[in-house]
Amino acid sequence: MNATDKTTLPAPVQLLLEAAQRAPSADNTQPWSFSWDGHALHVGFDPARIEGHVFTPESRASQLSMGAIYENIQQVARTAGLTLGGASPSSQVTTNLRMVVPRLSLSGIARDEWITAQRAHPVFERHTNREVYTRDPLPNDLLGRLEGLQQDSTCVKVFSQRRDIKRIASLVRLASEARFRTRELHEWLYGSLRFPGDGMPTDDGLALETLGLPPGGGAMLKALTNWGTMSRLNRFKLFKLLALMETVTFQQAPALVAILAPKSPEHGHQAQLFAAGQLMERAWVAINEAGFAAHPSYVITDQLDRLEAGKVPLELRATVGELQRSSNGAFVEGGHALCVLFRVGRAKREAVRSRRRPLHAMLSVQAKGVAA
Ligand SMILES: Cc1cc2nc3c(=O)[nH]c(=O)nc-3n(C[C@H](O)[C@H](O)[C@H](O)COP(=O)(O)O)c2cc1C
């Protein structure tokens, strides 16, 4: 059976799938597939959605997302009183999670009512806000809480001094300049962007209205679709202007929050990235729950990973080499390196929330589930 009717799923499975579906992914690619075998819930990567894309299942970005899925599932399960079996990901099993979901007898409450009640959990409210933030400082209790978060050997580092924020924002600018000069990344971005009325599916990717662009920003983005246009304008330093626009919001943020993982690419590296994803999600949920906004930036990590993989074009190697040296000074602590950076603050406007693909498009059911 390959049923996609959600009413065939037991209530806890439906709930955990919805929690998983809310996890963040780079450019909202949602590269996951879910399956339910009547006993255990499996989460993996959908090869069709990964193929030909910048991020493979083993990449840092994909592992961060997988860790976030697991964190969402765990948090919601805990609140709902569900103890998951077989859930611990081993160091090698981070591209396929398996969780045994217990049966739940719902006495005196309807299945849909129970699910709706559980959706009040803060993981369902976590989101990206790319609008402008005020300069109001973050309360000390939130700063302290974030700094205290840990998962395995991964940790959180908070920057709230202007001098530090400025220094890190200058790294975002450097990385961003390199990004806007890289054809592959340009094409990847435009494959993810969703302009109104362009006929692309709107339940994945980066919808224009979620980007918090200033007036005219959408038209400018559209005009730069073609790499030929972009590279011609780059001769007049357009990449510097675009990078500056991206960086200003980070420079003005009251705090930057870095998720760090051990630098060593040795045994257990994947598991550490997965743990960093759990930590990222935990921090992000806590920030939003406290009424503050968060906007991740992956641009530094991505450029450094590309440098290590030999993917940085020759003409950009000096720039990214400089980024690497400066990043070592800014983030590396006890052998840690940056996984993802956030600006955090009070947003001047509510964010438009990004959409999700329908569950039935990502789910296969191998056995008849019994509705709880
Ligand atoms: C590993 C990772 C990297 C991301 N990098 C960026 C980024 O560089 N810039 C950005 O604006 N959003 C970034 N995002 C946020 C995603 O675009 C966002 O999570 C996704 O569109 C879903 O939206 P939501 O967070 O509101 O649920 C990143 C998310 C993840 C998980």
The ligand as an SDF file (V2000), in Angstrom:
LIG
                    3D

 31 33  0  0  0  0  0  0  0  0999 V2000
   21.2660   24.9260    6.9800 C   0  0  0  0  0  0  0  0  0  0  0  0
   20.4070   26.1280    6.7110 C   0  0  0  0  0  0  0  0  0  0  0  0
   20.9540   27.2470    6.0850 C   0  0  0  0  0  0  0  0  0  0  0  0
   20.1800   28.3730    5.8490 C   0  0  0  0  0  0  0  0  0  0  0  0
   20.7690   29.4780    5.2760 N   0  0  0  0  0  0  0  0  0  0  0  0
   20.0610   30.6050    5.0920 C   0  0  0  0  0  0  0  0  0  0  0  0
   20.6890   31.7800    4.5650 C   0  0  0  0  0  0  0  0  0  0  0  0
   21.8910   31.8010    4.2850 O   0  0  0  0  0  0  0  0  0  0  0  0
   19.9260   32.8840    4.4040 N   0  0  0  0  0  0  0  0  0  0  0  0
   18.5940   32.9070    4.7170 C   0  0  0  0  0  0  0  0  0  0  0  0
   17.9580   33.9400    4.5560 O   0  0  0  0  0  0  0  0  0  0  0  0
   17.9740   31.7960    5.2130 N   0  0  0  0  0  0  0  0  0  0  0  0
   18.6710   30.6610    5.4150 C   0  0  0  0  0  0  0  0  0  0  0  0
   18.0670   29.5470    5.9370 N   0  0  0  0  0  0  0  0  0  0  0  0
   16.6580   29.5840    6.2960 C   0  0  0  0  0  0  0  0  0  0  0  0
   15.7940   28.7940    5.3090 C   0  0  0  0  0  0  0  0  0  0  0  0
   15.7270   29.4570    4.0660 O   0  0  0  0  0  0  0  0  0  0  0  0
   14.4230   28.6290    5.9520 C   0  0  0  0  0  0  0  0  0  0  0  0
   14.5680   27.8310    7.0920 O   0  0  0  0  0  0  0  0  0  0  0  0
   13.4280   27.9820    5.0230 C   0  0  0  0  0  0  0  0  0  0  0  0
   13.1400   28.8560    3.9420 O   0  0  0  0  0  0  0  0  0  0  0  0
   12.1280   27.6320    5.7460 C   0  0  0  0  0  0  0  0  0  0  0  0
   11.5680   28.7620    6.3460 O   0  0  0  0  0  0  0  0  0  0  0  0
   11.2630   28.8440    7.9050 P   0  0  0  0  0  0  0  0  0  0  0  0
   12.5980   28.8730    8.6090 O   0  0  0  0  0  0  0  0  0  0  0  0
   10.5250   30.1470    8.0810 O   0  0  0  0  0  0  0  0  0  0  0  0
   10.4680   27.6570    8.2970 O   0  0  0  0  0  0  0  0  0  0  0  0
   18.8160   28.3970    6.2070 C   0  0  0  0  0  0  0  0  0  0  0  0
   18.2650   27.2730    6.8300 C   0  0  0  0  0  0  0  0  0  0  0  0
   19.0450   26.1400    7.0910 C   0  0  0  0  0  0  0  0  0  0  0  0
   18.4420   24.9540    7.7710 C   0  0  0  0  0  0  0  0  0  0  0  0
  1  2  1  0
  2  3  1  0
  2 30  2  0
  3  4  2  0
  4  5  1  0
  4 28  1  0
  5  6  2  0
  6  7  1  0
  6 13  1  0
  7  8  2  0
  7  9  1  0
  9 10  1  0
 10 11  2  0
 10 12  1  0
 12 13  2  0
 13 14  1  0
 14 15  1  0
 14 28  1  0
 15 16  1  0
 16 17  1  0
 16 18  1  0
 18 19  1  0
 18 20  1  0
 20 21  1  0
 20 22  1  0
 22 23  1  0
 23 24  1  0
 24 25  2  0
 24 26  1  0
 24 27  1  0
 28 29  2  0
 29 30  1  0
 30 31  1  0
M  END
$$$$
